[in-house]
Amino acid sequence: MITAIVQIKLANAITLEKATGLFSGTAQKYRDTPGLIRKYYLLSEDRRAFGGAYLWESRAAAEQLYTAEWQRYVRDTYGSEPSITYFDSPVIVDNLSGSILTED
């Protein structure tokens, strides 16, 4: 499993309410994304950056979403390049389900 942290800088701060509306408006499209285990929407404390923490089955699955077309959409819509950082996630503690997930 891998975690991808996506960050998008904004020219102007947005409110938590506006961010919640934007996030809610796109959440449904991630429900059946192949290889996506979980997504957390993120908004920085200063409200000038947002993004997501995505838990993926593999980097290959993640790269099916973060295409050149997707990056162009982000740039055209928000005025900045998205930053994507990948992390190996060999062990996940999930207190909600009471489970520990591992690569095997």
C-alpha positions in Angstrom: 0.0 0.0 0.0 1.1 3.6 -0.5 -0.1 6.9 0.7 -0.2 9.9 -1.6 -0.3 13.4 -0.2 -1.7 15.9 -2.7 -1.4 19.6 -2.0 -2.8 22.5 -4.0 -1.9 26.0 -3.1 -4.6 28.7 -3.4 -4.1 32.4 -4.4 -6.7 33.3 -1.7 -7.8 31.7 1.5 -11.2 29.9 1.5 -13.6 29.3 4.3 -14.1 25.9 5.9 -17.7 26.0 4.7 -16.7 26.7 1.1 -14.1 23.9 1.2 -16.6 21.5 2.7 -19.0 22.3 -0.2 -16.2 21.7 -2.8 -15.1 18.5 -1.2 -18.7 17.2 -0.8 -19.3 18.0 -4.5 -16.4 15.7 -5.6 -16.5 12.9 -3.0 -18.9 10.7 -4.8 -16.6 10.3 -7.8 -14.0 8.6 -5.6 -16.3 5.9 -4.4 -15.5 3.4 -7.1 -12.0 4.6 -8.0 -9.9 1.4 -8.8 -7.2 0.8 -6.2 -8.3 3.6 -3.9 -8.8 2.3 -0.3 -9.5 5.6 1.4 -9.3 9.3 0.8 -9.1 12.2 3.4 -9.8 15.7 2.2 -7.4 18.2 3.7 -7.5 22.0 4.3 -4.6 23.8 5.8 -5.0 25.9 8.9 -4.4 29.1 7.0 -7.0 28.0 4.4 -4.6 28.8 1.6 -3.9 25.1 0.6 -6.0 22.0 0.3 -5.6 18.5 -1.0 -6.0 15.0 0.1 -4.3 12.0 1.8 -5.1 8.9 -0.4 -4.4 5.4 0.7 -3.8 3.3 -2.5 -3.3 -0.4 -3.2 -0.3 0.5 -5.3 1.5 3.4 -6.9 0.4 2.2 -10.3 -3.2 2.6 -9.1 -2.5 6.1 -7.9 -0.9 7.1 -11.1 -4.1 6.1 -13.0 -5.7 9.1 -11.3 -2.9 11.7 -11.2 -2.6 11.9 -15.0 -1.4 14.9 -17.1 -5.0 15.7 -17.8 -5.8 15.7 -14.0 -2.8 17.9 -13.4 -3.9 20.3 -16.1 -7.4 20.5 -14.6 -6.0 21.4 -11.2 -3.7 24.0 -12.7 -6.5 25.5 -14.8 -9.1 25.4 -12.0 -7.0 26.5 -9.0 -4.1 28.4 -10.6 -1.3 26.3 -9.3 0.5 23.0 -9.9 -0.5 20.1 -7.6 2.2 18.6 -5.4 2.1 14.8 -5.0 4.3 13.0 -2.5 4.3 9.2 -2.2 4.9 7.2 1.0 5.1 3.5 1.4 2.5 2.4 4.0 3.4 -1.1 5.1 1.2 -1.0 8.2 -2.1 0.8 8.8 -3.8 1.0 12.2 -7.5 1.5 11.8 -9.1 2.2 15.2 -12.6 2.7 13.6 -12.7 -0.9 12.4 -10.4 -2.2 15.1 -8.0 -3.6 12.6 -4.4 -3.5 11.6 -3.7 -3.7 7.9 -0.4 -4.9 6.5 1.0 -5.5 3.0 0.5 -9.3 3.2 
